[in-house]
């Protein structure tokens, strides 16, 4: 009796980048309500269709005049197809990594953002460096395609 044996190979193509975002004087003032700030646009690889931003925010509830939450999200700016990715976001303070979050995520239209960190409002203060900066480091891999072949 003969056995039919086949071996398959899959190669996943990816684009990668590493960037650091330093925010000086965050928050702008203690009176700043619903403050939002975005990183420069990040092009992953050579394709301008793969654009992302980090967005840092403080939310404020005007009704009871309480700060609600602060956070950081990763936003896909051009999301017309499924984009699987892996990212590692670190908060750096005085040249030391204080907190890191790593995950795999697929951006599927129309969902274009991913919540990375969320804190009680005002907790950003514990991440402000001695120089008054808030620093994020992002290692990003975007899985762009895959090829299969029989061998």
QUIVEN-V614433 format. One record per residue. N is the residue number from 1. PHI is phi as a letter, one per 20 degrees, with the letter a starting at -180 (none if undefined). BURIAL is # if it has 24 or more other ideal C-beta (glycine too) atoms within 12 Angstrom, else .. Layout:
# QUIVEN-V614433
n;phi;burial
N;PHI;BURIAL
N;PHI;BURIAL
This chain:
# QUIVEN-V614433
n;phi;burial
1;none;.
2;d;.
3;d;.
4;e;.
5;c;.
6;c;.
7;d;.
8;d;.
9;c;.
10;c;.
11;d;.
12;d;.
13;e;.
14;b;.
15;d;#
16;c;.
17;b;#
18;c;.
19;b;#
20;c;#
21;d;#
22;d;#
23;d;#
24;e;.
25;m;.
26;e;#
27;f;#
28;g;.
29;b;.
30;f;.
31;e;.
32;f;.
33;d;.
34;l;.
35;f;#
36;c;#
37;b;#
38;d;.
39;f;#
40;g;.
41;f;.
42;d;#
43;e;.
44;e;#
45;m;.
46;e;.
47;e;.
48;f;.
49;f;.
50;d;#
51;d;#
52;c;#
53;b;#
54;e;#
55;c;#
56;d;#
57;b;#
58;c;#
59;d;.
60;c;.
61;e;.
62;f;.
63;f;.
64;d;.
65;l;.
66;d;.
67;f;#
68;e;.
69;b;#
70;c;#
71;a;#
72;c;#
73;c;#
74;d;#
75;c;#
76;e;#
77;e;#
78;c;.
79;c;#
80;d;.
81;b;.
82;f;.
83;c;#
84;f;#
85;b;#
86;c;#
87;b;#
88;c;#
89;d;#
90;d;#
91;d;#
92;d;#
93;c;#
94;l;.
95;m;.
96;c;.
97;f;.
98;e;.
99;b;#
100;c;.
101;c;#
102;c;.
103;b;.
104;d;.
105;b;#
106;d;.
107;f;#
108;c;.
109;g;.
110;e;.
111;f;.
112;c;#
113;c;#
114;c;#
115;f;.
116;e;#
117;c;#
118;b;.
119;c;#
120;f;.
121;g;#
122;n;.
123;f;.
124;g;#
125;g;.
126;f;.
127;d;#
128;f;#
129;f;#
130;f;.
131;e;.
132;n;.
133;d;.
134;d;#
135;c;#
136;d;#
137;c;#
138;c;#
139;d;#
140;c;#
141;c;#
142;d;#
143;e;#
144;e;.
145;a;.
146;b;.
147;c;.
148;c;.
149;b;.
150;e;.
151;c;.
